[in-house]
Amino acid sequence: MGQNAATNPSREPLPRRRFLAAVAGFSIVSMLAMVATPILGFLIPPKSSGAAAGGKVLVAKVSDIPPGGGKVVPVGSKPTIIVNTDQGMKAYSAICTHLGCIVAFDTGSNTIVCPCHDGRFNPTTGAVVSGPPPSGLTPEEVTVEGDEIFVVST
């Protein structure tokens, strides 16, 4: 009449040891995947989008950067600082040449400043004014068309 697990081999219960081994194996595989994913992401950089590579990139409007002001903007995958100087718009890589920190524009001192170790750069030339940076900021090509500021990315 009624069949139990002993007489029906297709309904045998899963042994506790085999269940615990399966859970432990799944846990180990999950842990290894969580550790390996960021390491592989670091070692194998993502492909950059080709949309902004090698062309003009709209970064701001002239009204966004007043005379004597500056702004850090993204150009592709790297930051660029745009400065409105007496000689016109200037653009430099916003990565400090000392330890790679992102620079900012200080309107009070009218310099480009690295907040990590107080490195200071001339906004007109990108040259080092003071601090530990070994060289000036890398210039970028910038054009102004009407009220739009473009940086030519490479």
MODELLER restraints for C-alpha pairs under 7 A, 6 or more apart:
rsr = mdl.restraints
at = mdl.atoms
rsr.add(forms.Gaussian(group=physical.xy_distance, feature=features.Distance(at['CA:5:A'], at['CA:11:A']), mean=5.45, stdev=0.5))
rsr.add(forms.Gaussian(group=physical.xy_distance, feature=features.Distance(at['CA:5:A'], at['CA:12:A']), mean=5.34, stdev=0.5))
rsr.add(forms.Gaussian(group=physical.xy_distance, feature=features.Distance(at['CA:52:A'], at['CA:76:A']), mean=5.83, stdev=0.5))
rsr.add(forms.Gaussian(group=physical.xy_distance, feature=features.Distance(at['CA:53:A'], at['CA:76:A']), mean=6.95, stdev=0.5))
rsr.add(forms.Gaussian(group=physical.xy_distance, feature=features.Distance(at['CA:53:A'], at['CA:153:A']), mean=6.05, stdev=0.5))
rsr.add(forms.Gaussian(group=physical.xy_distance, feature=features.Distance(at['CA:53:A'], at['CA:154:A']), mean=6.02, stdev=0.5))
rsr.add(forms.Gaussian(group=physical.xy_distance, feature=features.Distance(at['CA:54:A'], at['CA:152:A']), mean=6.97, stdev=0.5))
rsr.add(forms.Gaussian(group=physical.xy_distance, feature=features.Distance(at['CA:54:A'], at['CA:153:A']), mean=5.10, stdev=0.5))
rsr.add(forms.Gaussian(group=physical.xy_distance, feature=features.Distance(at['CA:54:A'], at['CA:154:A']), mean=4.47, stdev=0.5))
rsr.add(forms.Gaussian(group=physical.xy_distance, feature=features.Distance(at['CA:55:A'], at['CA:152:A']), mean=5.47, stdev=0.5))
rsr.add(forms.Gaussian(group=physical.xy_distance, feature=features.Distance(at['CA:55:A'], at['CA:153:A']), mean=5.51, stdev=0.5))
rsr.add(forms.Gaussian(group=physical.xy_distance, feature=features.Distance(at['CA:56:A'], at['CA:150:A']), mean=5.80, stdev=0.5))
rsr.add(forms.Gaussian(group=physical.xy_distance, feature=features.Distance(at['CA:56:A'], at['CA:151:A']), mean=5.57, stdev=0.5))
rsr.add(forms.Gaussian(group=physical.xy_distance, feature=features.Distance(at['CA:56:A'], at['CA:152:A']), mean=4.37, stdev=0.5))
rsr.add(forms.Gaussian(group=physical.xy_distance, feature=features.Distance(at['CA:56:A'], at['CA:153:A']), mean=6.25, stdev=0.5))
rsr.add(forms.Gaussian(group=physical.xy_distance, feature=features.Distance(at['CA:57:A'], at['CA:75:A']), mean=6.81, stdev=0.5))
rsr.add(forms.Gaussian(group=physical.xy_distance, feature=features.Distance(at['CA:57:A'], at['CA:150:A']), mean=5.23, stdev=0.5))
rsr.add(forms.Gaussian(group=physical.xy_distance, feature=features.Distance(at['CA:57:A'], at['CA:151:A']), mean=5.32, stdev=0.5))
rsr.add(forms.Gaussian(group=physical.xy_distance, feature=features.Distance(at['CA:57:A'], at['CA:152:A']), mean=6.19, stdev=0.5))
rsr.add(forms.Gaussian(group=physical.xy_distance, feature=features.Distance(at['CA:57:A'], at['CA:153:A']), mean=6.89, stdev=0.5))
rsr.add(forms.Gaussian(group=physical.xy_distance, feature=features.Distance(at['CA:58:A'], at['CA:148:A']), mean=6.89, stdev=0.5))
rsr.add(forms.Gaussian(group=physical.xy_distance, feature=features.Distance(at['CA:58:A'], at['CA:149:A']), mean=5.95, stdev=0.5))
rsr.add(forms.Gaussian(group=physical.xy_distance, feature=features.Distance(at['CA:58:A'], at['CA:150:A']), mean=4.51, stdev=0.5))
rsr.add(forms.Gaussian(group=physical.xy_distance, feature=features.Distance(at['CA:58:A'], at['CA:151:A']), mean=6.68, stdev=0.5))
rsr.add(forms.Gaussian(group=physical.xy_distance, feature=features.Distance(at['CA:59:A'], at['CA:73:A']), mean=6.34, stdev=0.5))
rsr.add(forms.Gaussian(group=physical.xy_distance, feature=features.Distance(at['CA:59:A'], at['CA:149:A']), mean=5.89, stdev=0.5))
rsr.add(forms.Gaussian(group=physical.xy_distance, feature=features.Distance(at['CA:59:A'], at['CA:150:A']), mean=5.70, stdev=0.5))
rsr.add(forms.Gaussian(group=physical.xy_distance, feature=features.Distance(at['CA:59:A'], at['CA:151:A']), mean=6.82, stdev=0.5))
rsr.add(forms.Gaussian(group=physical.xy_distance, feature=features.Distance(at['CA:60:A'], at['CA:148:A']), mean=6.13, stdev=0.5))
rsr.add(forms.Gaussian(group=physical.xy_distance, feature=features.Distance(at['CA:60:A'], at['CA:149:A']), mean=5.31, stdev=0.5))
rsr.add(forms.Gaussian(group=physical.xy_distance, feature=features.Distance(at['CA:61:A'], at['CA:147:A']), mean=5.36, stdev=0.5))
rsr.add(forms.Gaussian(group=physical.xy_distance, feature=features.Distance(at['CA:61:A'], at['CA:148:A']), mean=4.48, stdev=0.5))
rsr.add(forms.Gaussian(group=physical.xy_distance, feature=features.Distance(at['CA:61:A'], at['CA:149:A']), mean=5.60, stdev=0.5))
rsr.add(forms.Gaussian(group=physical.xy_distance, feature=features.Distance(at['CA:62:A'], at['CA:147:A']), mean=5.13, stdev=0.5))
rsr.add(forms.Gaussian(group=physical.xy_distance, feature=features.Distance(at['CA:62:A'], at['CA:148:A']), mean=5.97, stdev=0.5))
rsr.add(forms.Gaussian(group=physical.xy_distance, feature=features.Distance(at['CA:62:A'], at['CA:149:A']), mean=6.36, stdev=0.5))
rsr.add(forms.Gaussian(group=physical.xy_distance, feature=features.Distance(at['CA:65:A'], at['CA:71:A']), mean=6.73, stdev=0.5))
rsr.add(forms.Gaussian(group=physical.xy_distance, feature=features.Distance(at['CA:65:A'], at['CA:84:A']), mean=6.41, stdev=0.5))
rsr.add(forms.Gaussian(group=physical.xy_distance, feature=features.Distance(at['CA:66:A'], at['CA:84:A']), mean=6.59, stdev=0.5))
rsr.add(forms.Gaussian(group=physical.xy_distance, feature=features.Distance(at['CA:67:A'], at['CA:84:A']), mean=5.11, stdev=0.5))
rsr.add(forms.Gaussian(group=physical.xy_distance, feature=features.Distance(at['CA:67:A'], at['CA:85:A']), mean=6.25, stdev=0.5))
rsr.add(forms.Gaussian(group=physical.xy_distance, feature=features.Distance(at['CA:68:A'], at['CA:84:A']), mean=5.50, stdev=0.5))
rsr.add(forms.Gaussian(group=physical.xy_distance, feature=features.Distance(at['CA:68:A'], at['CA:85:A']), mean=5.56, stdev=0.5))
rsr.add(forms.Gaussian(group=physical.xy_distance, feature=features.Distance(at['CA:68:A'], at['CA:107:A']), mean=6.91, stdev=0.5))
rsr.add(forms.Gaussian(group=physical.xy_distance, feature=features.Distance(at['CA:68:A'], at['CA:110:A']), mean=6.91, stdev=0.5))
rsr.add(forms.Gaussian(group=physical.xy_distance, feature=features.Distance(at['CA:69:A'], at['CA:83:A']), mean=5.90, stdev=0.5))
rsr.add(forms.Gaussian(group=physical.xy_distance, feature=features.Distance(at['CA:69:A'], at['CA:84:A']), mean=5.59, stdev=0.5))
rsr.add(forms.Gaussian(group=physical.xy_distance, feature=features.Distance(at['CA:69:A'], at['CA:107:A']), mean=6.17, stdev=0.5))
rsr.add(forms.Gaussian(group=physical.xy_distance, feature=features.Distance(at['CA:70:A'], at['CA:81:A']), mean=6.79, stdev=0.5))
rsr.add(forms.Gaussian(group=physical.xy_distance, feature=features.Distance(at['CA:70:A'], at['CA:82:A']), mean=5.45, stdev=0.5))
rsr.add(forms.Gaussian(group=physical.xy_distance, feature=features.Distance(at['CA:70:A'], at['CA:83:A']), mean=4.16, stdev=0.5))
rsr.add(forms.Gaussian(group=physical.xy_distance, feature=features.Distance(at['CA:70:A'], at['CA:84:A']), mean=6.16, stdev=0.5))
rsr.add(forms.Gaussian(group=physical.xy_distance, feature=features.Distance(at['CA:70:A'], at['CA:105:A']), mean=5.29, stdev=0.5))
rsr.add(forms.Gaussian(group=physical.xy_distance, feature=features.Distance(at['CA:71:A'], at['CA:81:A']), mean=5.54, stdev=0.5))
rsr.add(forms.Gaussian(group=physical.xy_distance, feature=features.Distance(at['CA:71:A'], at['CA:82:A']), mean=5.36, stdev=0.5))
rsr.add(forms.Gaussian(group=physical.xy_distance, feature=features.Distance(at['CA:71:A'], at['CA:83:A']), mean=6.60, stdev=0.5))
rsr.add(forms.Gaussian(group=physical.xy_distance, feature=features.Distance(at['CA:71:A'], at['CA:105:A']), mean=6.66, stdev=0.5))
rsr.add(forms.Gaussian(group=physical.xy_distance, feature=features.Distance(at['CA:72:A'], at['CA:79:A']), mean=6.48, stdev=0.5))
rsr.add(forms.Gaussian(group=physical.xy_distance, feature=features.Distance(at['CA:72:A'], at['CA:80:A']), mean=5.54, stdev=0.5))
rsr.add(forms.Gaussian(group=physical.xy_distance, feature=features.Distance(at['CA:72:A'], at['CA:81:A']), mean=4.20, stdev=0.5))
rsr.add(forms.Gaussian(group=physical.xy_distance, feature=features.Distance(at['CA:72:A'], at['CA:82:A']), mean=6.27, stdev=0.5))
rsr.add(forms.Gaussian(group=physical.xy_distance, feature=features.Distance(at['CA:72:A'], at['CA:94:A']), mean=6.87, stdev=0.5))
rsr.add(forms.Gaussian(group=physical.xy_distance, feature=features.Distance(at['CA:72:A'], at['CA:104:A']), mean=6.68, stdev=0.5))
rsr.add(forms.Gaussian(group=physical.xy_distance, feature=features.Distance(at['CA:73:A'], at['CA:79:A']), mean=5.68, stdev=0.5))
rsr.add(forms.Gaussian(group=physical.xy_distance, feature=features.Distance(at['CA:73:A'], at['CA:80:A']), mean=5.34, stdev=0.5))
rsr.add(forms.Gaussian(group=physical.xy_distance, feature=features.Distance(at['CA:73:A'], at['CA:81:A']), mean=6.12, stdev=0.5))
rsr.add(forms.Gaussian(group=physical.xy_distance, feature=features.Distance(at['CA:74:A'], at['CA:80:A']), mean=6.00, stdev=0.5))
rsr.add(forms.Gaussian(group=physical.xy_distance, feature=features.Distance(at['CA:75:A'], at['CA:153:A']), mean=6.88, stdev=0.5))
rsr.add(forms.Gaussian(group=physical.xy_distance, feature=features.Distance(at['CA:79:A'], at['CA:93:A']), mean=6.39, stdev=0.5))
rsr.add(forms.Gaussian(group=physical.xy_distance, feature=features.Distance(at['CA:79:A'], at['CA:94:A']), mean=5.32, stdev=0.5))
rsr.add(forms.Gaussian(group=physical.xy_distance, feature=features.Distance(at['CA:80:A'], at['CA:91:A']), mean=6.67, stdev=0.5))
rsr.add(forms.Gaussian(group=physical.xy_distance, feature=features.Distance(at['CA:80:A'], at['CA:92:A']), mean=5.71, stdev=0.5))
rsr.add(forms.Gaussian(group=physical.xy_distance, feature=features.Distance(at['CA:80:A'], at['CA:93:A']), mean=4.59, stdev=0.5))
rsr.add(forms.Gaussian(group=physical.xy_distance, feature=features.Distance(at['CA:80:A'], at['CA:94:A']), mean=4.60, stdev=0.5))
rsr.add(forms.Gaussian(group=physical.xy_distance, feature=features.Distance(at['CA:81:A'], at['CA:91:A']), mean=5.62, stdev=0.5))
rsr.add(forms.Gaussian(group=physical.xy_distance, feature=features.Distance(at['CA:81:A'], at['CA:92:A']), mean=5.42, stdev=0.5))
rsr.add(forms.Gaussian(group=physical.xy_distance, feature=features.Distance(at['CA:81:A'], at['CA:93:A']), mean=6.19, stdev=0.5))
rsr.add(forms.Gaussian(group=physical.xy_distance, feature=features.Distance(at['CA:81:A'], at['CA:94:A']), mean=5.10, stdev=0.5))
rsr.add(forms.Gaussian(group=physical.xy_distance, feature=features.Distance(at['CA:82:A'], at['CA:89:A']), mean=6.79, stdev=0.5))
rsr.add(forms.Gaussian(group=physical.xy_distance, feature=features.Distance(at['CA:82:A'], at['CA:90:A']), mean=5.74, stdev=0.5))
rsr.add(forms.Gaussian(group=physical.xy_distance, feature=features.Distance(at['CA:82:A'], at['CA:91:A']), mean=4.52, stdev=0.5))
rsr.add(forms.Gaussian(group=physical.xy_distance, feature=features.Distance(at['CA:82:A'], at['CA:92:A']), mean=6.77, stdev=0.5))
rsr.add(forms.Gaussian(group=physical.xy_distance, feature=features.Distance(at['CA:83:A'], at['CA:89:A']), mean=5.66, stdev=0.5))
rsr.add(forms.Gaussian(group=physical.xy_distance, feature=features.Distance(at['CA:83:A'], at['CA:90:A']), mean=5.18, stdev=0.5))
rsr.add(forms.Gaussian(group=physical.xy_distance, feature=features.Distance(at['CA:83:A'], at['CA:91:A']), mean=6.29, stdev=0.5))
rsr.add(forms.Gaussian(group=physical.xy_distance, feature=features.Distance(at['CA:83:A'], at['CA:123:A']), mean=6.53, stdev=0.5))
rsr.add(forms.Gaussian(group=physical.xy_distance, feature=features.Distance(at['CA:84:A'], at['CA:90:A']), mean=6.45, stdev=0.5))
rsr.add(forms.Gaussian(group=physical.xy_distance, feature=features.Distance(at['CA:85:A'], at['CA:124:A']), mean=6.35, stdev=0.5))
rsr.add(forms.Gaussian(group=physical.xy_distance, feature=features.Distance(at['CA:90:A'], at['CA:124:A']), mean=6.81, stdev=0.5))
rsr.add(forms.Gaussian(group=physical.xy_distance, feature=features.Distance(at['CA:90:A'], at['CA:142:A']), mean=6.51, stdev=0.5))
rsr.add(forms.Gaussian(group=physical.xy_distance, feature=features.Distance(at['CA:91:A'], at['CA:139:A']), mean=5.95, stdev=0.5))
rsr.add(forms.Gaussian(group=physical.xy_distance, feature=features.Distance(at['CA:91:A'], at['CA:140:A']), mean=5.08, stdev=0.5))
rsr.add(forms.Gaussian(group=physical.xy_distance, feature=features.Distance(at['CA:91:A'], at['CA:141:A']), mean=6.56, stdev=0.5))
rsr.add(forms.Gaussian(group=physical.xy_distance, feature=features.Distance(at['CA:91:A'], at['CA:142:A']), mean=5.96, stdev=0.5))
rsr.add(forms.Gaussian(group=physical.xy_distance, feature=features.Distance(at['CA:92:A'], at['CA:126:A']), mean=6.94, stdev=0.5))
rsr.add(forms.Gaussian(group=physical.xy_distance, feature=features.Distance(at['CA:92:A'], at['CA:137:A']), mean=5.93, stdev=0.5))
rsr.add(forms.Gaussian(group=physical.xy_distance, feature=features.Distance(at['CA:92:A'], at['CA:138:A']), mean=5.40, stdev=0.5))
rsr.add(forms.Gaussian(group=physical.xy_distance, feature=features.Distance(at['CA:92:A'], at['CA:139:A']), mean=4.22, stdev=0.5))
rsr.add(forms.Gaussian(group=physical.xy_distance, feature=features.Distance(at['CA:92:A'], at['CA:140:A']), mean=4.97, stdev=0.5))
rsr.add(forms.Gaussian(group=physical.xy_distance, feature=features.Distance(at['CA:93:A'], at['CA:137:A']), mean=6.02, stdev=0.5))
rsr.add(forms.Gaussian(group=physical.xy_distance, feature=features.Distance(at['CA:93:A'], at['CA:138:A']), mean=5.31, stdev=0.5))
rsr.add(forms.Gaussian(group=physical.xy_distance, feature=features.Distance(at['CA:93:A'], at['CA:139:A']), mean=6.32, stdev=0.5))
rsr.add(forms.Gaussian(group=physical.xy_distance, feature=features.Distance(at['CA:93:A'], at['CA:140:A']), mean=6.59, stdev=0.5))
rsr.add(forms.Gaussian(group=physical.xy_distance, feature=features.Distance(at['CA:94:A'], at['CA:102:A']), mean=5.49, stdev=0.5))
rsr.add(forms.Gaussian(group=physical.xy_distance, feature=features.Distance(at['CA:94:A'], at['CA:103:A']), mean=5.31, stdev=0.5))
rsr.add(forms.Gaussian(group=physical.xy_distance, feature=features.Distance(at['CA:95:A'], at['CA:101:A']), mean=5.70, stdev=0.5))
rsr.add(forms.Gaussian(group=physical.xy_distance, feature=features.Distance(at['CA:95:A'], at['CA:102:A']), mean=4.89, stdev=0.5))
rsr.add(forms.Gaussian(group=physical.xy_distance, feature=features.Distance(at['CA:95:A'], at['CA:103:A']), mean=6.25, stdev=0.5))
rsr.add(forms.Gaussian(group=physical.xy_distance, feature=features.Distance(at['CA:96:A'], at['CA:102:A']), mean=6.09, stdev=0.5))
rsr.add(forms.Gaussian(group=physical.xy_distance, feature=features.Distance(at['CA:96:A'], at['CA:103:A']), mean=6.16, stdev=0.5))
rsr.add(forms.Gaussian(group=physical.xy_distance, feature=features.Distance(at['CA:96:A'], at['CA:114:A']), mean=6.49, stdev=0.5))
rsr.add(forms.Gaussian(group=physical.xy_distance, feature=features.Distance(at['CA:96:A'], at['CA:137:A']), mean=6.76, stdev=0.5))
rsr.add(forms.Gaussian(group=physical.xy_distance, feature=features.Distance(at['CA:97:A'], at['CA:133:A']), mean=5.50, stdev=0.5))
rsr.add(forms.Gaussian(group=physical.xy_distance, feature=features.Distance(at['CA:97:A'], at['CA:134:A']), mean=6.50, stdev=0.5))
rsr.add(forms.Gaussian(group=physical.xy_distance, feature=features.Distance(at['CA:97:A'], at['CA:135:A']), mean=6.20, stdev=0.5))
rsr.add(forms.Gaussian(group=physical.xy_distance, feature=features.Distance(at['CA:97:A'], at['CA:136:A']), mean=6.93, stdev=0.5))
rsr.add(forms.Gaussian(group=physical.xy_distance, feature=features.Distance(at['CA:97:A'], at['CA:137:A']), mean=6.65, stdev=0.5))
rsr.add(forms.Gaussian(group=physical.xy_distance, feature=features.Distance(at['CA:98:A'], at['CA:132:A']), mean=6.45, stdev=0.5))
rsr.add(forms.Gaussian(group=physical.xy_distance, feature=features.Distance(at['CA:98:A'], at['CA:133:A']), mean=4.27, stdev=0.5))
rsr.add(forms.Gaussian(group=physical.xy_distance, feature=features.Distance(at['CA:98:A'], at['CA:134:A']), mean=6.21, stdev=0.5))
rsr.add(forms.Gaussian(group=physical.xy_distance, feature=features.Distance(at['CA:101:A'], at['CA:114:A']), mean=6.70, stdev=0.5))
rsr.add(forms.Gaussian(group=physical.xy_distance, feature=features.Distance(at['CA:101:A'], at['CA:116:A']), mean=6.53, stdev=0.5))
rsr.add(forms.Gaussian(group=physical.xy_distance, feature=features.Distance(at['CA:102:A'], at['CA:114:A']), mean=6.59, stdev=0.5))
rsr.add(forms.Gaussian(group=physical.xy_distance, feature=features.Distance(at['CA:103:A'], at['CA:112:A']), mean=6.57, stdev=0.5))
rsr.add(forms.Gaussian(group=physical.xy_distance, feature=features.Distance(at['CA:103:A'], at['CA:113:A']), mean=5.48, stdev=0.5))
rsr.add(forms.Gaussian(group=physical.xy_distance, feature=features.Distance(at['CA:103:A'], at['CA:114:A']), mean=4.39, stdev=0.5))
rsr.add(forms.Gaussian(group=physical.xy_distance, feature=features.Distance(at['CA:103:A'], at['CA:115:A']), mean=6.63, stdev=0.5))
rsr.add(forms.Gaussian(group=physical.xy_distance, feature=features.Distance(at['CA:104:A'], at['CA:112:A']), mean=5.68, stdev=0.5))
rsr.add(forms.Gaussian(group=physical.xy_distance, feature=features.Distance(at['CA:104:A'], at['CA:113:A']), mean=5.40, stdev=0.5))
rsr.add(forms.Gaussian(group=physical.xy_distance, feature=features.Distance(at['CA:104:A'], at['CA:114:A']), mean=6.43, stdev=0.5))
rsr.add(forms.Gaussian(group=physical.xy_distance, feature=features.Distance(at['CA:105:A'], at['CA:111:A']), mean=6.07, stdev=0.5))
rsr.add(forms.Gaussian(group=physical.xy_distance, feature=features.Distance(at['CA:105:A'], at['CA:112:A']), mean=4.46, stdev=0.5))
rsr.add(forms.Gaussian(group=physical.xy_distance, feature=features.Distance(at['CA:105:A'], at['CA:113:A']), mean=5.99, stdev=0.5))
rsr.add(forms.Gaussian(group=physical.xy_distance, feature=features.Distance(at['CA:106:A'], at['CA:112:A']), mean=5.96, stdev=0.5))
rsr.add(forms.Gaussian(group=physical.xy_distance, feature=features.Distance(at['CA:106:A'], at['CA:113:A']), mean=6.37, stdev=0.5))
rsr.add(forms.Gaussian(group=physical.xy_distance, feature=features.Distance(at['CA:111:A'], at['CA:120:A']), mean=6.28, stdev=0.5))
rsr.add(forms.Gaussian(group=physical.xy_distance, feature=features.Distance(at['CA:111:A'], at['CA:121:A']), mean=5.80, stdev=0.5))
rsr.add(forms.Gaussian(group=physical.xy_distance, feature=features.Distance(at['CA:111:A'], at['CA:122:A']), mean=5.63, stdev=0.5))
rsr.add(forms.Gaussian(group=physical.xy_distance, feature=features.Distance(at['CA:111:A'], at['CA:123:A']), mean=5.67, stdev=0.5))
rsr.add(forms.Gaussian(group=physical.xy_distance, feature=features.Distance(at['CA:112:A'], at['CA:120:A']), mean=5.63, stdev=0.5))
rsr.add(forms.Gaussian(group=physical.xy_distance, feature=features.Distance(at['CA:112:A'], at['CA:121:A']), mean=4.93, stdev=0.5))
rsr.add(forms.Gaussian(group=physical.xy_distance, feature=features.Distance(at['CA:112:A'], at['CA:122:A']), mean=6.42, stdev=0.5))
rsr.add(forms.Gaussian(group=physical.xy_distance, feature=features.Distance(at['CA:112:A'], at['CA:123:A']), mean=5.94, stdev=0.5))
rsr.add(forms.Gaussian(group=physical.xy_distance, feature=features.Distance(at['CA:113:A'], at['CA:119:A']), mean=5.75, stdev=0.5))
rsr.add(forms.Gaussian(group=physical.xy_distance, feature=features.Distance(at['CA:113:A'], at['CA:120:A']), mean=4.60, stdev=0.5))
rsr.add(forms.Gaussian(group=physical.xy_distance, feature=features.Distance(at['CA:113:A'], at['CA:121:A']), mean=6.37, stdev=0.5))
rsr.add(forms.Gaussian(group=physical.xy_distance, feature=features.Distance(at['CA:114:A'], at['CA:120:A']), mean=6.35, stdev=0.5))
rsr.add(forms.Gaussian(group=physical.xy_distance, feature=features.Distance(at['CA:118:A'], at['CA:131:A']), mean=6.01, stdev=0.5))
rsr.add(forms.Gaussian(group=physical.xy_distance, feature=features.Distance(at['CA:119:A'], at['CA:130:A']), mean=5.78, stdev=0.5))
rsr.add(forms.Gaussian(group=physical.xy_distance, feature=features.Distance(at['CA:119:A'], at['CA:131:A']), mean=4.18, stdev=0.5))
rsr.add(forms.Gaussian(group=physical.xy_distance, feature=features.Distance(at['CA:119:A'], at['CA:132:A']), mean=5.89, stdev=0.5))
rsr.add(forms.Gaussian(group=physical.xy_distance, feature=features.Distance(at['CA:119:A'], at['CA:133:A']), mean=6.05, stdev=0.5))
rsr.add(forms.Gaussian(group=physical.xy_distance, feature=features.Distance(at['CA:120:A'], at['CA:128:A']), mean=5.98, stdev=0.5))
rsr.add(forms.Gaussian(group=physical.xy_distance, feature=features.Distance(at['CA:120:A'], at['CA:129:A']), mean=5.27, stdev=0.5))
rsr.add(forms.Gaussian(group=physical.xy_distance, feature=features.Distance(at['CA:120:A'], at['CA:130:A']), mean=5.18, stdev=0.5))
rsr.add(forms.Gaussian(group=physical.xy_distance, feature=features.Distance(at['CA:120:A'], at['CA:131:A']), mean=6.22, stdev=0.5))
rsr.add(forms.Gaussian(group=physical.xy_distance, feature=features.Distance(at['CA:121:A'], at['CA:127:A']), mean=5.40, stdev=0.5))
rsr.add(forms.Gaussian(group=physical.xy_distance, feature=features.Distance(at['CA:121:A'], at['CA:128:A']), mean=4.48, stdev=0.5))
rsr.add(forms.Gaussian(group=physical.xy_distance, feature=features.Distance(at['CA:121:A'], at['CA:129:A']), mean=5.03, stdev=0.5))
rsr.add(forms.Gaussian(group=physical.xy_distance, feature=features.Distance(at['CA:121:A'], at['CA:136:A']), mean=6.86, stdev=0.5))
rsr.add(forms.Gaussian(group=physical.xy_distance, feature=features.Distance(at['CA:122:A'], at['CA:128:A']), mean=6.36, stdev=0.5))
rsr.add(forms.Gaussian(group=physical.xy_distance, feature=features.Distance(at['CA:122:A'], at['CA:129:A']), mean=6.03, stdev=0.5))
rsr.add(forms.Gaussian(group=physical.xy_distance, feature=features.Distance(at['CA:126:A'], at['CA:136:A']), mean=5.32, stdev=0.5))
rsr.add(forms.Gaussian(group=physical.xy_distance, feature=features.Distance(at['CA:126:A'], at['CA:137:A']), mean=4.99, stdev=0.5))
rsr.add(forms.Gaussian(group=physical.xy_distance, feature=features.Distance(at['CA:127:A'], at['CA:135:A']), mean=6.97, stdev=0.5))
rsr.add(forms.Gaussian(group=physical.xy_distance, feature=features.Distance(at['CA:127:A'], at['CA:136:A']), mean=4.16, stdev=0.5))
rsr.add(forms.Gaussian(group=physical.xy_distance, feature=features.Distance(at['CA:127:A'], at['CA:137:A']), mean=6.48, stdev=0.5))
rsr.add(forms.Gaussian(group=physical.xy_distance, feature=features.Distance(at['CA:128:A'], at['CA:135:A']), mean=6.27, stdev=0.5))
rsr.add(forms.Gaussian(group=physical.xy_distance, feature=features.Distance(at['CA:128:A'], at['CA:136:A']), mean=5.00, stdev=0.5))
rsr.add(forms.Gaussian(group=physical.xy_distance, feature=features.Distance(at['CA:141:A'], at['CA:151:A']), mean=5.73, stdev=0.5))
rsr.add(forms.Gaussian(group=physical.xy_distance, feature=features.Distance(at['CA:141:A'], at['CA:152:A']), mean=5.48, stdev=0.5))
rsr.add(forms.Gaussian(group=physical.xy_distance, feature=features.Distance(at['CA:142:A'], at['CA:150:A']), mean=5.66, stdev=0.5))
rsr.add(forms.Gaussian(group=physical.xy_distance, feature=features.Distance(at['CA:142:A'], at['CA:151:A']), mean=4.47, stdev=0.5))
rsr.add(forms.Gaussian(group=physical.xy_distance, feature=features.Distance(at['CA:142:A'], at['CA:152:A']), mean=6.30, stdev=0.5))
rsr.add(forms.Gaussian(group=physical.xy_distance, feature=features.Distance(at['CA:143:A'], at['CA:149:A']), mean=5.95, stdev=0.5))
rsr.add(forms.Gaussian(group=physical.xy_distance, feature=features.Distance(at['CA:143:A'], at['CA:150:A']), mean=5.21, stdev=0.5))
rsr.add(forms.Gaussian(group=physical.xy_distance, feature=features.Distance(at['CA:143:A'], at['CA:151:A']), mean=6.40, stdev=0.5))
rsr.add(forms.Gaussian(group=physical.xy_distance, feature=features.Distance(at['CA:144:A'], at['CA:150:A']), mean=6.17, stdev=0.5))
